[in-house]
C-alpha cells in the first residue's frame, strides 16, 4: 500500500478555501491509514504568501524544489489573473510527472497557461467560463458541471466545488465508505455528481423585472408537475403566448421551455436525493409523465439514469 502525495500550489492572491477545502478532505481521508495521503503545500521560494482575503500561509516547501506528486492541485483566486510565469512553468513541469492534475475554480487558467487543457474538456467558476473559452479556444469549456474529468486532468467550479471533486477522488482511491466518512466529518452530503449544475435554476437564471413574470418563475418552481406550456404560463402572466415567450426570454435569459426543463430536472433530482417516492411517482410529480421520459432527461443532462443517481447521491 502506497501513500499518495498531494501537492497544493500556493501563490500570492490564492483563494484560501480553494486550498483548505480539498486539504481537509485529503487529510481526513488519509488519517490512520497507510495507503492514505501525504498533503503538502508549496510556493515559489518557500516564503509566506498572502491569500486574496489577507490570510497568510506558510508553504511546506519551495515549489521550485518540489518533486512530482501523485496529485498536483492548483487552486484559484485573484492571483490567477496575472500569474507569475515561473509558477506556470513549474506547474507544467510537475504535471509531467503527476498521475493526476486537479484545479479548483480559476486555477483552470493556470492549467491552461501551462498548456495542460489544450484539446480537453474543462470547467471553472461560472463567472469566468466565457473568459476561459475566449482566451483558450483549444479548450472545450463547459459552464454547467460542478467538476469535469478528462483523463488525468480534473477541473472544478467555484470554491466549494473543489471539496466535491476532492471527495470524488477519495472515493475513486479508497471507495465510497471512506469518502462518506470524510463527508460526514465535514458535515457535508456526498451527493453532488460532477454533471450536476453549478447552481440551482433560480440562481442560474436572471430574475425577471416584471412582477407577473417573477410570479411565473415562482409558480414553475413550486409546481413542476403542472401544465407548464407556453400557453398556460402566458395565461398566468396575462400575456399572449407570443408576448410572454419574447418577454420571458428577454428578462430571464433563457426560453420558457428551457427554463421549465431545468426546473423539472432540479425538482426530480432533489426528490431522488431526499425523498422516498418511487421513480414513476417522481416522474409524474415533476411533469415527465413517464419514468422513461425522466430517464432520457437525466442521461442527456447528467449522464446518469435516475435509479443510479439515487443510489449514488441519496442523502441518507
C-alpha positions in Angstrom: 0.0 0.0 0.0 1.5 3.3 -1.1 0.8 6.7 0.3 -0.3 9.2 -2.3 1.3 12.7 -2.2 -1.0 15.6 -2.8 0.9 18.8 -3.6 -1.1 22.1 -3.4 0.4 25.1 -5.2 0.4 28.4 -3.3 0.8 31.9 -4.7 0.0 35.5 -3.9 -3.7 36.1 -4.1 -4.7 32.5 -3.9 -8.3 31.8 -2.7 -7.9 30.3 0.8 -11.0 28.0 0.6 -9.6 26.5 -2.6 -6.6 25.4 -0.6 -8.1 24.4 2.8 -11.3 22.7 1.5 -9.5 20.0 -0.5 -6.7 19.9 2.0 -9.1 18.9 4.8 -10.7 16.2 2.6 -7.4 14.6 1.8 -6.0 14.9 5.3 -9.2 13.5 6.8 -9.3 10.6 4.3 -5.6 9.7 5.0 -5.7 9.8 8.8 -4.8 6.5 10.3 -4.3 4.5 7.1 -1.0 3.5 5.5 -2.4 4.0 2.0 -3.7 7.5 2.7 -2.4 10.9 1.6 0.6 13.0 2.4 -0.6 16.5 1.8 2.0 19.2 1.2 1.8 22.9 0.1 4.5 24.6 -1.9 5.2 28.2 -3.1 8.0 29.8 -5.1 10.9 30.3 -2.8 9.0 28.7 0.1 8.1 32.1 1.7 4.8 33.2 3.2 2.1 34.0 0.7 -1.0 36.2 1.3 -4.4 34.9 0.2 -6.9 37.1 -1.5 -8.7 37.6 1.8 -5.4 38.6 3.6 -4.8 35.3 5.3 -1.0 34.4 5.5 0.0 30.9 4.6 3.5 29.4 5.1 4.2 26.7 2.5 5.7 23.4 3.5 8.3 23.6 0.8 9.8 25.5 -2.2 7.8 24.9 -5.3 11.0 25.1 -7.3 12.4 22.1 -5.4 9.3 20.0 -5.0 9.2 16.5 -6.5 6.4 15.5 -8.9 3.5 14.3 -6.7 0.8 11.7 -7.3 -1.8 14.5 -7.3 -1.0 18.1 -8.2 -3.7 20.5 -7.1 -3.8 24.1 -8.4 -6.3 26.4 -6.5 -7.8 29.6 -7.9 -8.0 33.1 -6.7 -7.3 36.7 -7.9 -3.6 35.7 -8.3 -4.5 33.7 -11.4 -5.4 36.9 -13.3 -1.7 37.8 -13.9 0.3 34.8 -12.9 4.0 34.6 -12.3 5.4 32.9 -15.4 7.7 30.9 -13.1 4.7 29.3 -11.4 3.1 28.4 -14.7 6.4 26.8 -15.9 6.7 24.9 -12.6 3.1 23.6 -12.8 3.8 22.3 -16.4 7.0 20.6 -15.2 5.4 19.0 -12.1 2.3 18.0 -14.1 4.5 15.9 -16.4 5.3 13.6 -13.6 2.0 13.6 -11.7 -0.6 10.9 -12.1 -3.4 13.4 -11.6 -3.6 17.1 -12.1 -6.5 19.0 -10.4 -7.6 22.6 -10.5 -10.2 24.4 -8.3 -12.1 27.4 -9.5 -9.9 29.8 -11.6 -6.9 27.5 -11.1 -8.1 26.2 -14.5 -6.5 29.4 -16.0 -3.1 28.3 -14.7 -3.5 24.8 -16.2 -4.5 26.4 -19.5 -1.5 28.7 -19.4 0.7 25.7 -18.8 -0.8 24.0 -21.9 -2.5 21.3 -19.9 -6.0 21.9 -21.1 -5.4 22.0 -24.9 -7.8 19.7 -26.6 -9.5 18.8 -23.3 -12.9 19.5 -21.8 -12.8 21.7 -18.6 -14.8 23.9 -16.3 -14.2 26.8 -13.9 -16.3 29.2 -11.8 -19.4 30.0 -13.9 -18.5 33.7 -13.9 -15.2 33.0 -15.7 -16.1 30.3 -18.2 -16.7 32.7 -21.0 -13.3 34.3 -20.4 -11.5 30.9 -20.2 -13.2 29.8 -23.5 -12.2 33.1 -25.2 -8.6 33.1 -24.1 -8.0 29.4 -24.7 -10.1 28.4 -27.7 -8.5 25.0 -27.9 -10.2 24.1 -24.6 -13.8 22.9 -24.6 -15.2 24.9 -21.7 -18.4 23.6 -20.1 -20.0 26.1 -17.7 -22.6 23.7 -16.3 -20.9 20.9 -14.2 -19.6 21.1 -10.7 -16.4 19.3 -12.0 -15.1 17.7 -15.1 -12.8 14.8 -15.5 -10.8 14.4 -18.8 -8.2 11.7 -18.5 -5.8 12.5 -15.7 -6.9 16.2 -15.7 -9.8 17.3 -13.5 -11.1 20.8 -13.2 -13.8 22.1 -10.8 -16.1 25.1 -10.5 -16.0 27.7 -7.8 -14.7 27.3 -4.2 -16.8 24.5 -2.6 -16.8 22.5 -5.9 -13.2 21.8 -5.0 -14.4 19.8 -2.0 -16.9 17.9 -4.2 -14.0 17.0 -6.5 -11.7 16.0 -3.7 -14.4 13.7 -2.3 -14.8 12.1 -5.7 -11.1 11.5 -5.9 -11.1 9.9 -2.4 -14.0 7.7 -3.5 -12.0 6.7 -6.5 -8.9 5.9 -4.4 -10.5 4.3 -1.3 -14.1 3.6 -2.0 -17.4 5.2 -1.2 -17.4 4.4 2.5 -14.1 6.3 3.0 -15.4 9.3 1.2 -18.7 9.2 3.1 -16.8 9.1 6.4 -14.9 12.3 5.4 -18.1 14.0 4.2 -19.9 13.2 7.5 -16.9 14.6 9.4 -17.1 17.8 7.4 -20.9 17.9 7.8 -21.5 17.6 4.1 -23.6 15.4 1.8 -21.7 13.2 -0.5 -24.2 13.6 -3.3 -23.1 16.2 -5.9 -22.2 14.4 -9.1 -19.7 16.0 -11.5 -22.5 16.6 -14.0 -24.8 18.5 -11.6 -25.3 22.1 -12.4 -23.1 24.6 -10.5 -26.2 26.2 -9.0 -30.0 26.0 -8.9 -32.3 27.0 -11.7 -33.3 30.1 -9.7 -29.7 31.2 -9.2 -28.6 30.3 -12.7 -31.3 32.3 -14.5 -32.0 36.0 -14.1 -34.9 37.2 -12.1 -37.5 38.8 -14.3 -38.0 42.5 -13.8 -41.8 42.4 -14.1 -43.8 41.0 -11.2 -46.1 38.8 -13.4 -43.0 37.1 -14.9 -41.4 36.7 -11.4 -44.6 35.1 -10.3 -44.5 32.7 -13.2 -40.9 31.7 -12.2 -42.1 31.0 -8.7 -45.0 29.0 -10.0 -42.8 26.8 -12.1 -40.5 26.1 -9.2 -43.4 25.2 -6.9 -45.5 23.2 -9.4 -43.1 21.2 -11.7 -45.9 18.7 -12.4 -48.4 21.3 -13.6 -49.2 22.3 -17.2 -46.2 24.5 -17.9 -46.7 25.0 -21.6 -46.2 28.5 -23.1 -49.9 28.9 -23.4 -50.6 28.1 -19.8 -47.8 30.2 -18.5 -48.7 33.1 -20.7 -52.3 33.0 -19.3 -50.9 33.2 -15.8 -48.9 36.3 -16.8 -51.9 37.8 -18.6 -50.0 38.0 -21.9 -50.4 36.4 -25.3 -48.2 33.4 -25.8 -46.0 35.3 -28.3 -45.6 38.3 -25.9 -44.9 36.0 -23.0 -42.2 34.0 -24.8 -40.5 37.1 -26.0 -40.6 38.9 -22.6 -39.6 35.9 -20.6 -36.6 35.2 -22.8 -35.5 38.8 -22.7 -35.8 39.2 -18.9 -34.8 35.7 -17.7 -32.1 34.9 -20.3 -33.5 31.6 -21.4 -36.6 30.5 -23.3 -39.6 29.3 -21.2 -39.2 25.8 -22.4 -35.5 25.6 -21.4 -36.3 27.1 -18.0 -39.1 24.5 -17.4 -36.8 21.7 -18.5 -34.2 22.8 -16.0 -36.7 23.3 -13.2 -38.2 19.9 -13.7 -34.8 18.2 -13.7 -33.9 20.1 -10.5 -37.1 19.1 -8.8 -36.7 15.4 -9.7 -33.1 15.4 -8.6 -34.0 16.8 -5.2 -36.8 14.2 -4.8 -34.4 11.4 -5.6 -31.8 12.8 -3.2 -34.1 13.5 -0.3 -37.3 11.6 -0.7 -38.6 8.0 -0.6 -41.0 8.1 -3.6 -40.6 5.7 -6.5 -39.2 6.7 -9.8 -42.6 6.5 -11.6 -44.1 8.6 -8.8 -41.4 11.3 -9.0 -41.6 11.3 -12.8 -45.3 12.1 -12.7 -44.9 14.7 -9.9 -42.2 16.5 -11.8 -44.1 16.7 -15.1 -42.3 14.0 -17.1 -45.3 11.8 -17.4 -43.3 8.5 -17.6 -40.2 7.1 -15.9 -38.7 6.6 -19.4 -39.0 10.4 -20.3 -37.3 11.3 -17.0 -34.6 8.7 -17.6 -33.8 10.3 -21.0 -33.7 13.8 -19.4 -31.3 12.6 -16.7 -29.0 10.7 -19.1 -28.9 13.7 -21.5 -28.0 16.3 -18.9 -26.3 14.4 -16.0 -25.0 11.3 -17.9 -26.6 9.0 -15.3 -30.1 7.5 -15.1 -32.4 8.3 -12.1 -32.0 4.9 -10.4 -28.2 5.2 -10.4 -28.4 8.8 -9.4 -30.4 7.9 -6.4 -28.1 5.1 -5.4 -25.0 7.3 -5.6 -26.3 10.6 -4.2 -29.2 9.9 -1.9 -28.5 11.9 1.3 -29.5 9.0 3.6 
